[in-house]
Amino acid sequence: MDAWTGIGDNGLLRNPNHWLDAFAPPADADQALRAAADALAALTDHIGGETANRLRAWRARLAARLLADWIEETAARFETSLEWLYSLRNTALHDGRFTSATDLLDVHAGRALVDLTLEFLGNWYRHEANTAPEQAGLTAAKVIAHLADRQQALVTALRSGTPTRWDATRLTSPTSTGWGRA
């Protein structure tokens, strides 16, 4: 796996897309990718527990085109969480106080959602100088709307059953549509 995924001296993946390939290699995969996929399957069987369950779940999602369902379910959970946090925010503002430990947990959950949003926006703005002029200078709301459209295009493509090579490292970048790899 290390040889295929390109683990750096710092222990980080050099090419996360290679992980995607090892989870669900195409039928015409070369020998190196086949060896990595076999190693991942053997590792999964060897380690057991929750980690193995997650690896199996991701392997199934990527191999059987179940990823579109997962993307939509995850988006729905985030939307529900945002609606809940909005309601809590209004309640807390009108009450002027936080009264329980669960209120504080909700605040932390809200911060986590904001951090996640800022990750997407940060990636977009970090690469904005290298983008097409029509994607430069977008407001945060327009970036999020654009990425939502990209998400729908990804889900549609995944559901079509046509083999695709999406780029996990550039899905939220303005320099890419998220399809194809450099």
C-alpha positions as CSV (number, residue, x, y, z in Angstrom):
1,M,0.0,0.0,0.0
2,D,2.8,2.4,0.9
3,A,4.4,2.0,-2.6
4,W,1.1,2.6,-4.4
5,T,-0.3,5.4,-2.3
6,G,3.0,7.3,-2.1
7,I,3.4,7.8,1.7
8,G,5.9,10.6,2.3
9,D,8.6,10.7,4.9
10,N,6.2,12.6,7.1
11,G,3.7,9.7,7.1
12,L,1.2,11.7,5.0
13,L,-0.4,10.5,1.8
14,R,1.2,12.1,-1.3
15,N,-1.7,11.2,-3.5
16,P,-5.0,10.5,-1.8
17,N,-6.6,9.6,-5.2
18,H,-4.5,6.5,-5.1
19,W,-6.4,5.4,-2.0
20,L,-9.6,5.7,-3.9
21,D,-8.2,3.6,-6.7
22,A,-7.1,0.9,-4.2
23,F,-10.5,0.7,-2.6
24,A,-12.2,0.0,-6.0
25,P,-9.8,-0.6,-8.8
26,P,-11.2,-0.7,-12.3
27,A,-11.3,-4.0,-14.1
28,D,-8.4,-3.1,-16.3
29,A,-6.1,-2.0,-13.4
30,D,-2.4,-2.5,-13.8
31,Q,-0.5,-4.9,-11.6
32,A,0.7,-2.3,-9.1
33,L,-2.9,-1.2,-8.4
34,R,-4.1,-4.8,-8.2
35,A,-1.4,-5.5,-5.6
36,A,-2.4,-2.4,-3.6
37,A,-6.0,-3.4,-3.7
38,D,-5.2,-7.0,-2.6
39,A,-3.0,-5.6,0.2
40,L,-5.8,-3.3,1.4
41,A,-8.2,-6.3,1.4
42,A,-5.7,-8.4,3.4
43,L,-5.1,-5.6,5.8
44,T,-8.8,-5.1,6.3
45,D,-9.3,-8.8,7.1
46,H,-6.3,-8.8,9.5
47,I,-7.1,-5.8,11.6
48,G,-10.8,-6.4,12.3
49,G,-12.9,-4.1,14.5
50,E,-14.4,-0.7,13.7
51,T,-11.5,0.2,11.4
52,A,-12.1,-2.9,9.3
53,N,-15.8,-2.2,9.2
54,R,-15.2,1.3,7.9
55,L,-12.7,0.1,5.3
56,R,-15.3,-2.5,4.1
57,A,-18.0,0.2,4.0
58,W,-15.9,2.5,1.9
59,R,-14.8,-0.3,-0.4
60,A,-18.5,-1.1,-0.9
61,R,-19.5,2.5,-1.5
62,L,-16.8,3.0,-4.1
63,A,-17.2,-0.3,-5.8
64,A,-21.0,-0.4,-6.0
65,R,-21.7,3.2,-6.8
66,L,-23.2,3.7,-3.4
67,L,-21.1,6.8,-2.9
68,A,-23.9,9.0,-4.4
69,D,-26.3,7.8,-1.6
70,W,-23.7,8.5,1.0
71,I,-23.1,12.0,-0.4
72,E,-26.8,12.8,-0.3
73,E,-27.3,11.4,3.2
74,T,-24.3,13.3,4.5
75,A,-25.6,16.5,2.9
76,A,-29.0,16.0,4.4
77,R,-27.4,15.5,7.9
78,F,-25.5,18.7,7.5
79,E,-28.5,20.6,6.4
80,T,-30.5,19.3,9.4
81,S,-27.7,20.2,11.7
82,L,-27.5,23.7,10.3
83,E,-31.3,24.1,10.7
84,W,-31.0,22.9,14.3
85,L,-28.1,25.1,15.1
86,Y,-29.9,28.1,13.6
87,S,-32.9,27.4,15.9
88,L,-30.6,27.0,18.9
89,R,-28.8,30.2,18.1
90,N,-32.1,32.1,18.0
91,T,-33.2,30.6,21.3
92,A,-29.9,31.4,23.0
93,L,-29.9,34.9,21.6
94,H,-33.4,35.6,22.8
95,D,-32.7,34.0,26.2
96,G,-29.3,35.7,26.4
97,R,-27.7,32.8,28.1
98,F,-26.5,29.2,27.8
99,T,-28.1,27.1,30.5
100,S,-27.0,23.5,30.2
101,A,-24.1,21.3,29.2
102,T,-26.0,20.3,26.0
103,D,-26.2,24.0,25.0
104,L,-22.4,24.1,25.2
105,L,-22.1,20.9,23.1
106,D,-24.4,22.5,20.5
107,V,-22.1,25.5,20.4
108,H,-19.1,23.2,19.8
109,A,-21.0,21.4,17.1
110,G,-21.7,24.7,15.5
111,R,-18.1,25.6,15.6
112,A,-17.2,22.3,13.9
113,L,-19.7,23.0,11.1
114,V,-18.2,26.5,10.6
115,D,-14.7,25.0,10.6
116,L,-15.8,22.5,7.9
117,T,-17.3,25.3,5.8
118,L,-14.1,27.3,6.2
119,E,-12.1,24.3,5.0
120,F,-14.1,24.3,1.7
121,L,-13.9,28.1,1.3
122,G,-10.2,28.1,2.3
123,N,-9.4,25.6,-0.4
124,W,-11.4,27.6,-3.0
125,Y,-9.8,31.0,-2.1
126,R,-6.3,29.5,-1.8
127,H,-6.4,28.5,-5.5
128,E,-8.5,31.3,-6.7
129,A,-5.6,33.1,-8.5
130,N,-5.2,30.1,-10.8
131,T,-8.8,29.9,-11.8
132,A,-11.0,31.0,-14.7
133,P,-12.0,34.7,-14.4
134,E,-15.7,33.9,-14.0
135,Q,-14.8,32.0,-10.8
136,A,-12.6,34.6,-9.3
137,G,-13.9,37.0,-6.7
138,L,-17.0,35.0,-5.8
139,T,-18.6,35.7,-2.5
140,A,-18.7,32.9,0.0
141,A,-22.4,32.3,-0.7
142,K,-21.7,32.0,-4.4
143,V,-18.8,29.6,-3.8
144,I,-21.0,27.4,-1.7
145,A,-23.8,27.6,-4.3
146,H,-21.2,26.6,-7.0
147,L,-19.9,23.7,-4.9
148,A,-23.5,22.6,-4.3
149,D,-24.0,22.5,-8.1
150,R,-20.8,20.5,-8.4
151,Q,-22.0,18.1,-5.8
152,Q,-25.2,17.5,-7.7
153,A,-23.2,16.9,-10.9
154,L,-21.0,14.4,-9.0
155,V,-24.1,12.6,-7.7
156,T,-25.7,12.5,-11.1
157,A,-22.5,11.2,-12.7
158,L,-22.0,8.5,-10.0
159,R,-25.6,7.4,-10.4
160,S,-25.2,7.1,-14.2
161,G,-23.0,4.0,-13.7
162,T,-20.4,5.4,-16.1
163,P,-16.9,4.8,-14.7
164,T,-15.4,8.1,-13.7
165,R,-12.2,9.2,-12.1
166,W,-13.0,12.1,-9.8
167,D,-10.2,13.9,-8.1
168,A,-10.6,13.9,-4.3
169,T,-7.8,16.4,-3.9
170,R,-9.5,19.0,-6.1
171,L,-13.2,18.5,-5.6
172,T,-13.6,21.9,-3.9
173,S,-11.0,23.8,-5.9
174,P,-11.9,26.5,-8.4
175,T,-9.2,25.2,-10.7
176,S,-11.1,22.0,-11.4
177,T,-14.5,20.6,-12.0
178,G,-13.5,17.7,-9.7
179,W,-13.3,15.3,-12.7
180,G,-10.1,14.0,-14.2
181,R,-6.8,14.1,-12.6
182,A,-3.7,16.2,-13.3
